């Protein structure tokens, strides 16, 4: 039986040029007897959790990766492709950092890109790199007859990734596929670099090619009937079975075997179902719990002072609440909040709510169970006094029924 693993797949989460649905992808992979599959969406990890769960549910090994646009710093040349696959937690951490940075710092005409200078031995650790075939920098140089530059680029990648850099070859029915394949294999022998055959998947079956083209036209703002538009894709870019790939690369079976070896090198385990809250920066010498208590105490003093002014102006309270009741309630809530580890959550929400109020962004007075928190009230997250309205804090947070807090603002 032929063995092959798809290492380059754009799902519908690629947005620009993929229509593969995650559930259908893993089902087709399992049906074809493939042990693993990679989803390498364009510049994002949007499908990751859904894909990871779906693949594991059918016994298929999920390989997490991203197909990135790579840009040489300071150059105006067209960006090139590079596919990065996670081998382990280190690689996943590095990949998330690179992708996040591409959105924050690397946007070019609306497309997130990774600057070549961002990649070093540290940021490349735990990652396998695929060359991008004809759209990678090595492939571009070879396609333009610049063999020396292609060699120079390949050596640089090998210096960065070591044996984790693979030259890709593809047979997608493009006019220059064979010419590029021959030139790439010549490099493989000259530089002693590993190579792998990949299938640049954009849809599941050949019959979906027209639907995919419609998706591309929607993104590009072109018409399907426009004879002048660039045809960047072929009908061959569907999810082929191992047998179909074996027939396509009958003369190079070792390149198909390499895809299985790469899949074996990728063993990322994700911990799902556990929430990780960001840490709120507090003043030196303080702790999040201590800072929350200080802010809450100051907020209570301000709220009670405003309450006294309102009463003095003739506004009657719903009921008279003595100061000790406020102090006891505040102490109890802080014990629960800090005991459950949510002090940072309250500080973060308070921070952006304060910014919103100061900058004219409408914020509701509080609704749902969050309105029952005195801490939320004194921090300015809500504007309802829960003691005046006999609202229960336990509906919002309860140590006996642990769940994430959720302010409806």
C-alpha positions in Angstrom: 0.0 0.0 0.0 1.3 3.5 -0.9 2.1 5.8 1.9 1.9 9.6 1.7 1.0 12.5 4.1 -0.4 15.8 2.9 1.8 18.6 4.4 0.3 21.6 2.6 -3.4 22.2 2.9 -5.3 25.5 2.8 -8.7 25.1 4.6 -11.6 27.6 4.3 -9.9 29.5 7.2 -7.2 30.6 4.7 -10.0 33.0 3.5 -8.1 34.0 0.4 -7.7 30.8 -1.5 -9.0 27.7 0.3 -12.4 26.0 0.5 -11.5 22.8 2.4 -13.8 22.2 5.4 -12.0 20.8 8.4 -14.4 18.0 9.2 -14.5 16.9 5.6 -10.7 17.0 5.4 -10.1 14.7 8.3 -12.8 12.3 7.2 -11.3 12.1 3.7 -7.8 11.6 5.2 -9.0 8.8 7.4 -11.0 7.2 4.5 -7.8 7.3 2.3 -5.8 5.5 5.0 -3.4 8.4 5.6 -2.0 8.4 9.1 -1.6 12.2 9.4 -2.4 15.5 7.7 -1.3 19.0 8.0 -3.4 22.2 7.8 -1.2 25.1 6.7 -3.5 28.0 6.3 -2.3 31.3 4.9 -0.7 33.4 7.6 -3.0 32.2 10.4 -3.8 29.5 12.9 -7.6 30.2 12.9 -8.6 26.5 12.3 -6.1 25.0 14.7 -8.3 23.9 17.6 -11.1 22.7 15.5 -8.7 20.8 13.2 -6.8 19.3 16.2 -9.9 18.0 17.8 -11.5 16.7 14.6 -8.3 14.9 13.5 -7.8 13.2 16.9 -11.5 12.1 17.0 -10.9 9.9 13.9 -7.4 8.7 14.7 -5.6 11.0 12.3 -2.4 12.7 13.6 -2.9 16.5 13.3 0.1 18.5 12.0 -0.1 22.2 12.8 1.5 24.6 10.4 1.3 28.0 8.6 2.0 29.0 5.1 3.6 32.4 5.5 4.5 35.2 3.2 8.2 36.0 3.6 9.6 39.4 2.8 13.2 40.5 2.7 13.7 43.5 4.9 14.0 46.7 2.9 13.5 45.1 -0.5 10.6 45.8 -2.9 10.8 42.3 -4.4 7.6 40.1 -4.4 7.2 38.2 -1.2 7.9 34.5 -1.3 6.3 31.5 0.5 7.6 29.4 3.3 5.7 26.7 5.1 6.5 26.2 8.8 5.4 23.0 10.6 5.4 22.6 14.4 7.5 19.7 15.7 6.8 20.4 19.4 5.8 23.0 22.0 8.9 25.1 21.3 8.0 25.2 17.6 4.3 26.1 18.4 5.4 28.9 20.7 7.8 30.3 18.0 5.2 30.0 15.3 2.5 31.8 17.3 5.0 34.6 18.0 5.9 34.9 14.3 2.3 34.9 13.1 1.3 37.5 15.8 4.2 39.7 14.8 3.2 39.5 11.1 -0.2 41.0 11.9 1.2 43.6 14.3 4.3 44.7 12.4 4.4 43.0 9.0 1.2 44.2 7.3 1.8 45.1 3.6 -1.2 46.2 1.7 -3.5 44.3 4.1 -1.4 41.1 4.0 0.5 39.9 7.1 4.1 39.1 6.2 7.1 37.8 8.1 10.3 39.7 7.7 13.2 37.5 6.9 15.3 39.2 9.6 12.8 37.9 12.3 14.0 34.4 11.7 17.0 33.3 13.6 18.2 30.1 15.3 16.1 30.8 18.3 12.8 31.7 16.6 13.2 28.8 14.1 13.7 26.2 16.9 11.1 23.4 16.9 10.0 24.2 13.3 10.3 22.3 10.1 10.5 24.5 7.0 9.2 23.6 3.5 10.7 25.6 0.7 7.5 26.7 -1.0 8.3 25.0 -4.3 7.9 27.5 -7.2 6.6 30.3 -4.9 9.5 30.1 -2.5 12.7 32.1 -2.8 14.8 29.1 -4.0 12.1 28.1 -6.5 11.8 31.7 -7.8 15.5 31.9 -8.4 15.6 28.5 -10.2 12.5 29.5 -12.3 14.4 32.6 -13.4 17.6 30.8 -14.2 19.5 32.3 -11.2 21.0 29.0 -10.1 23.8 30.6 -8.0 21.3 32.7 -6.1 19.1 29.7 -5.5 22.1 27.8 -4.1 22.9 30.8 -1.9 19.4 31.0 -0.6 19.2 27.2 0.1 22.5 27.3 2.0 21.2 30.1 4.2 18.0 28.1 5.0 20.1 25.0 5.8 22.3 27.1 8.1 19.2 28.3 9.9 17.1 25.1 10.1 19.7 22.4 9.6 18.1 19.1 8.6 14.7 20.6 9.2 14.7 22.4 5.8 13.2 20.5 2.8 13.1 21.5 -0.8 9.6 20.9 -2.2 8.7 19.5 -5.6 5.2 19.5 -7.1 3.3 18.3 -10.1 0.2 20.4 -10.3 -0.2 20.6 -14.1 1.6 23.9 -14.4 3.7 24.5 -17.6 7.0 24.8 -15.7 6.5 22.1 -13.1 8.9 19.6 -14.7 11.6 22.1 -15.5 11.5 23.3 -11.9 11.4 19.8 -10.6 14.5 18.8 -12.5 16.4 21.9 -11.4 15.4 21.3 -7.8 16.5 17.7 -7.8 19.9 18.8 -9.2 20.2 21.1 -6.2 19.3 18.2 -3.9 22.2 16.2 -5.2 24.7 19.1 -5.3 24.0 20.5 -1.9 22.9 17.2 -0.3 19.6 18.7 0.9 16.5 16.6 1.7 13.5 16.9 -0.7 9.8 16.1 -0.4 6.9 15.9 -2.8 3.9 17.9 -1.8 0.4 18.5 -3.1 -0.7 22.1 -2.8 -4.3 21.4 -1.7 -7.0 24.0 -2.0 -10.1 21.9 -2.4 -11.1 18.3 -1.7 -12.3 17.0 -5.1 -11.7 18.0 -8.8 -15.4 19.0 -9.0 -14.8 21.8 -6.5 -12.3 23.7 -8.7 -14.9 26.1 -10.0 -16.2 26.9 -6.5 -12.6 27.5 -5.4 -12.1 29.9 -8.4 -15.2 31.8 -7.4 -13.7 32.1 -3.9 -10.5 33.5 -5.3 -12.4 35.9 -7.5 -14.4 37.2 -4.5 -11.1 37.9 -2.7 -9.5 39.5 -5.7 -12.5 41.5 -6.8 -12.5 39.9 -10.3 -15.1 38.1 -12.4 -14.9 34.5 -13.2 -15.5 35.4 -16.9 -12.7 37.9 -16.9 -10.2 36.5 -19.5 -7.5 38.8 -18.3 -7.3 37.6 -14.7 -4.3 35.6 -13.6 -5.0 31.8 -13.2 -2.9 30.9 -10.2 -4.4 27.5 -9.5 -5.1 24.3 -11.4 -7.7 21.6 -11.3 -5.1 19.2 -9.9 -4.9 20.9 -6.5 -7.3 18.6 -4.7 -6.7 16.1 -1.9 -5.2 13.1 -3.8 -5.0 9.7 -2.2 -1.7 8.0 -1.5 -2.3 5.8 -4.6 -2.8 8.8 -6.8 0.3 10.4 -5.5 2.3 7.2 -6.0 1.1 7.1 -9.6 2.0 10.8 -10.1 5.5 10.3 -8.6 6.1 6.7 -9.7 9.7 7.8 -10.7 10.4 9.4 -7.3 8.8 7.2 -4.6 11.4 8.3 -2.1 10.0 11.9 -2.1 6.6 10.5 -1.1 8.2 8.5 1.7 9.8 11.7 2.9 6.4 13.2 3.7 5.7 10.3 6.1 9.1 10.9 7.8 8.3 14.6 8.2 5.0 13.7 9.7 6.8 11.4 12.2 9.0 14.4 13.3 5.9 16.5 14.2 4.4 15.5 17.6 2.8 18.6 19.0 0.4 18.0 21.9 -2.0 20.8 22.7 -3.7 21.2 26.1 -7.3 22.1 25.4 -10.0 23.0 27.8 -7.8 25.0 30.2 -7.9 28.8 30.3 -4.8 30.8 30.5 -5.4 34.4 31.6 -2.9 37.2 30.8 -1.0 38.7 33.7 -1.9 42.3 34.6 1.2 44.5 35.1 1.1 45.8 38.7 3.3 48.4 40.4 6.7 47.2 41.6 6.5 45.6 45.0 2.9 44.7 44.6 1.0 41.6 43.6 -2.1 41.3 41.4 -4.1 40.2 44.5 -2.8 43.1 46.6 -3.2 45.6 43.9 -6.8 44.5 43.3 -7.5 44.9 47.0 -6.0 48.4 47.1 -8.0 49.5 44.0 -11.2 48.0 45.3 -10.8 49.7 48.7 -10.2 53.1 47.0 -13.1 52.5 44.7 -15.4 51.7 47.6 -14.5 54.9 49.4 -15.2 56.9 46.2 -18.6 55.1 45.6 -19.7 55.6 49.2 -18.7 59.3 49.1 -20.7 59.8 45.9 -23.6 57.9 47.6 -23.6 60.4 50.5 -23.6 63.3 48.2 -26.6 61.9 46.3 -28.5 61.3 49.5 -27.7 64.9 50.7 -29.1 66.1 47.4 -32.4 64.4 48.1 -32.0 61.1 46.3 -33.4 58.4 48.5 -31.6 55.0 48.8 -33.5 51.8 48.0 -32.5 50.6 51.4 -30.1 51.7 54.1 -26.9 49.6 54.0 -24.4 50.2 56.9 -20.7 50.5 56.2 -19.7 47.2 57.9 -22.0 45.3 55.4 -20.0 46.8 52.5 -16.7 46.0 54.1 -17.7 42.4 54.9 -19.0 41.9 51.3 -15.9 43.3 49.8 -13.6 41.1 51.9 -15.6 38.0 51.0 -15.7 38.7 47.3 -11.9 39.4 47.2 -11.2 36.2 48.9 -13.2 34.3 46.3 -11.8 36.2 43.4 -8.2 35.8 44.4 -8.8 32.2 45.6 -10.0 31.3 42.2 -7.1 33.1 40.5 -9.3 35.8 38.7 -7.7 38.9 40.2 -6.0 39.6 36.8 -9.3 39.2 35.0 -11.0 41.9 37.1 -8.0 44.3 36.7 -7.9 43.9 33.0 -11.7 44.4 32.5 -11.6 47.4 34.8 -8.7 48.8 32.8 -10.4 48.7 29.4 -13.8 49.8 30.9 -12.1 52.9 32.4 -10.5 53.6 29.1 -13.8 53.3 27.3 -15.6 55.6 29.7 -12.8 58.2 29.5 -12.9 58.1 25.7 -16.6 58.4 25.0 -17.2 54.7 24.3 -20.7 53.7 25.6 -20.6 51.1 28.4 -23.7 49.6 29.9 -24.4 49.9 33.7 -24.2 46.1 34.1 -26.5 43.2 33.3 -26.4 39.5 34.0 -24.8 37.9 37.0 -21.7 40.2 36.8 -23.9 43.0 38.2 -24.0 41.1 41.5 -20.3 41.8 42.2 -19.4 44.6 44.6 -15.8 44.5 43.4 -17.0 45.1 39.9 -19.1 48.0 41.1 -16.3 49.7 43.1 -13.8 49.2 40.2 -16.2 50.9 37.8 -16.9 47.8 35.7 -20.6 48.1 36.5 -22.8 51.0 37.8 -25.2 49.0 40.0 -24.8 48.8 43.7 -25.5 45.1 44.3 -26.2 45.6 48.0 -28.8 48.3 47.3 -30.5 45.8 44.8 -30.0 42.6 46.9 -28.0 41.0 44.1 -26.0 37.8 44.8 -22.3 37.6 44.1 -22.5 33.8 44.0 -24.4 33.8 40.8 -21.3 35.3 39.2 -18.5 33.4 40.9 -18.8 30.3 43.0 -15.9 28.2 44.2 -18.2 25.1 44.3 -19.1 25.6 40.6 -15.9 26.8 38.9 -16.4 28.5 35.6 -14.8 31.4 33.8 -16.3 34.8 34.8 -18.1 36.6 32.1 -19.0 40.3 32.3 -21.7 41.4 29.9 -20.8 45.0 29.2 
